[in-house]
Structure formats: structure tokens, C-alpha cells
Amino acid sequence: MYDDYTWIENFGDPMFHRNVAVASVWGLVALRLADEEFLPFNYHSYALELQKRAEDLENEMSDKGITFSPLFKSIEELSKAAIKINYQKKEIKEAKGWTSMWRNNHVKLRELNDRLMMAERAFTDCDGLLRRPWYKHLIYAPSRHNDYGSTSFPGIDDAIENAKNLNTAESWHVVQHEVWRVARAVKHASLVLDGKLT
């Protein structure tokens, strides 16, 4: 777009104050992540947002014969796993105190944080998005036509847009394939949160 070095230097941020501010914010985020006992991920709210977006897509595709049931099932499993891991966080927090020195909570804490971290990685796919393989995250990525905006289920959105333009049976099969692909990624994330998949 327009945000190359020359544009930034001459028009966007000539004294580089904004760049310093943004670097400071990201530095604080990194410090918070490093200092937190638990990674500050809330997969339950994540699941609720995914549920809303999936319902919107299902309503949009109601007349096209695309089934979203695998996606809804995997989102429900993610929600259950998120509630379970939030409960486990609470148990570890409540077990702290002078008696915790005889318990092995640091191992549980590490294992729980590993599951939180790996669950986010489960949303990625090594093949990336269709026609945009450099974007690996199947849940959130920039829209195809707006590199600054993010969209939920970008692979499904891209496939729907393509299918509307082509309107062939094959293009609608690609939409269904993308739904299954995303459902698989969400299912993997829920298995990771449950500790059943590493």
C-alpha cells in the first residue's frame, strides 16, 4: 500500500513518535506475557465469537446446501474444553499458599500454559489459506481485499466470494471443504486444551 519508509519518513510519522509508541506498547505486551503466571488467553470468549460468525455464515449460505454442522460441533467442543481449562486455572490459583511448597503445582502450571499456547497453534495450517498460502491462521487473517482489516474464517469467506463469482458446483464444493478444514482446526484446538493432543 502506501506505508513504505519514504511515506512514513515524509508524511506518516516524520519524527517517528508513533513508531516509538507502538514499539513501547508491543514491549509492554511482551513483558506482560512473560510475567503472567498463566497465558492471558480466554478460549471461551473465542468460542463464543466463532459461534456468532459461524451462525452468520450459515444464514448467508442457507440456500446453497453448505452444511456448517461440523463447524458448530467443533466450536461446541472448544467451548467445553475452554470451560474445563478455565476451571483448572482456578484450581491451581486456589491451591497456592504455604502448602503449595509440598505440591507439584509448577509442573501443572507449565503443562497448562503449554496447552494454552499449543491450542492457538492448532488454528494454523501448514498449507495456509487457499490462494494465499502465506497466511497460515485459519480463524483470523486479513480479508483478501483489505490487508488492514481482519476477518473470521478467511478461507471460508474467500471460497464463498469465489463461488458466488463462478457459481459452479465445484466452487461450492470448495466452500464445503473450507468449512471442514476450519472445523478440523477448531477440533484440534479443543483436543489440545483437553490435553488429549500435543
N, C-alpha and C positions, 0 to 999 in steps of 0.2 A: 504494500500500500504506500503510504506517504511517510512512514516513520523510519526513514533511514537516518544515518548520522548527520548528514548535511541539513536535513529538515529540522532535526532536533536541535542542532547547534545554532541555527539561524532563526528558527521560528517557534518551535515547540517548547524548548526549555533552554534558552541561551546561557543561563548561569548554572544550569544543571541542578537547581534546587529540588525539582520534582524527582529527579533520579536519585538524589541522596535520600529524600524522604521515603521513596519506595524501597530502596535498599535497607533503610532502617527498619521499616515495617517487616520486611521479609527476615531480617536478622532477629527481630523480636519473636516472630513466629517460630523460627528455628530454635531459639532459646527456650520458648515455651514447650515445644515438642521434646526437647532434650531434658528439661527439668521436670516434666509431668511424671507422676507415678504411673498413670495409665495414659495411653494414647487417647487424645480427646476426640474419639470417633463415636458417633451415635448412629448406629446402623438401623435403629428402629425408625428414626425420623427419615432416614434414607429410604427405607422400605415404604413408608407412607407416601413420600414424594413419587417414588417409582409406581406405586399403585395408582395415584391420580393420573400420571402421564399415560400409563397403560390403558386406563379407562377412556381417556381422551382419544387415544389411537384406535381403540376398539370401536368407539362410537363413529369415528371418521370412516372406518373400514367395514361397517356393519353390512353393507350391500355387496361386498367383494368376495365373501366366502373365506376370509382370513380368520383363522382361529387364534385367539390370544390365551386360550386356557393353559398352555404350558407355561407361559409367562406369569399369569396370575398365580398358578400353583407354586412356582419357584419364588415369587415375591412373598407369598404367604409363609413359605418355609424360611425365607430370610428374616421375616418379621419375628417368627417364633425363636429362631436362633439368636436374634438381636436381644429379645427379651431375656433369654436364658443367659447370655453373656453379661448383660447389664446386672442381672441378679448375682452372677459370680463376682463381678467387680464389687458390688455392695458387700458380699460376704467377706472378701479379702480386706476391704476397708474396715469393716466392723471387727475383724479378728486382730486388728492392730492393738498394741498395748504392751504392757510389761510381759505378758505371757507369750507374746509372739516370738520372743528370742528363742523359745524351745520348739517352735513350729518351723516348718519348711516353707513359709509363705513366699520367700523370694523366688523360689522355683515356680510356684503357681503364678506369681506376678509376671515373670518372664514369659511363661507359656501363654498366658492370656494376652499379653502385648504382642507376642508373635502372631497369635491368631488374628488379632485386630489388624495388624499390618498385612498379613498374607491375604486376608479377606478382600482388601482393596485391590491387591494384585490379581485376585481371581477375576476381577471385572475386565481384565485385559486379555487380548487375543494376539498371538504372535503374527497372524496374518493381517491384522489391522482391519480397518473399515474397507468396504467394497469401493474400489476405485480411489481410495485414499489410504494406502497401507501404512503411511507414516503415523497415523492416529491409531493407537492400539487399544484405547479405552472404549469399551462397547456401551457404556452407560452415559458418559458425558464427553462431548467433544464439540469443537466449533461446527456451526452449520456449514454446509457446503458453499453457500453464497454469502456468508458473513463470518470472516475469520475472527471477529472480535466478540461475537455472541456465542453462547454455549447452548446446546440443546440436549435434552434427554433422548436416549435411544437414537443416536445419529445415524446408525446403519439402517435402522428401520425407516427413519424419515427419508434418507436418500433413496432407498428402494421404493418407497411409496411415490415419491416425486418422479422417479424414473418410470414406474409402472403407469402412472397417470399420463405421462407423455407418450409412452409406447402403446399402452393398453393391449398387451398381448398376454396370452396365458402364461408364457414363460416368465414375463416380467412380474406377474403376480405370484408365481412360484418363488421367485427370488425374495419377495416380501415375506412370504411364509418362512422361507429358510432363515432370513434375518431374525424373525421372531424366535425361532427355535435356537438360533445361535446365542441371542441375548438371554433367553431362558436358561440355557446351559451355563452361561457365565454366572448368572444370579444363583443358580443351584449350587455351583462350585463354591461361591462365596458363603452360602449358608452352611455347607458341609465344613468349610474351613472354620467358621465361627463355632460350630458344634464340636470341633476337634476331631472330626471323622476323616478329614483330608488335610494333608500338609503340603 
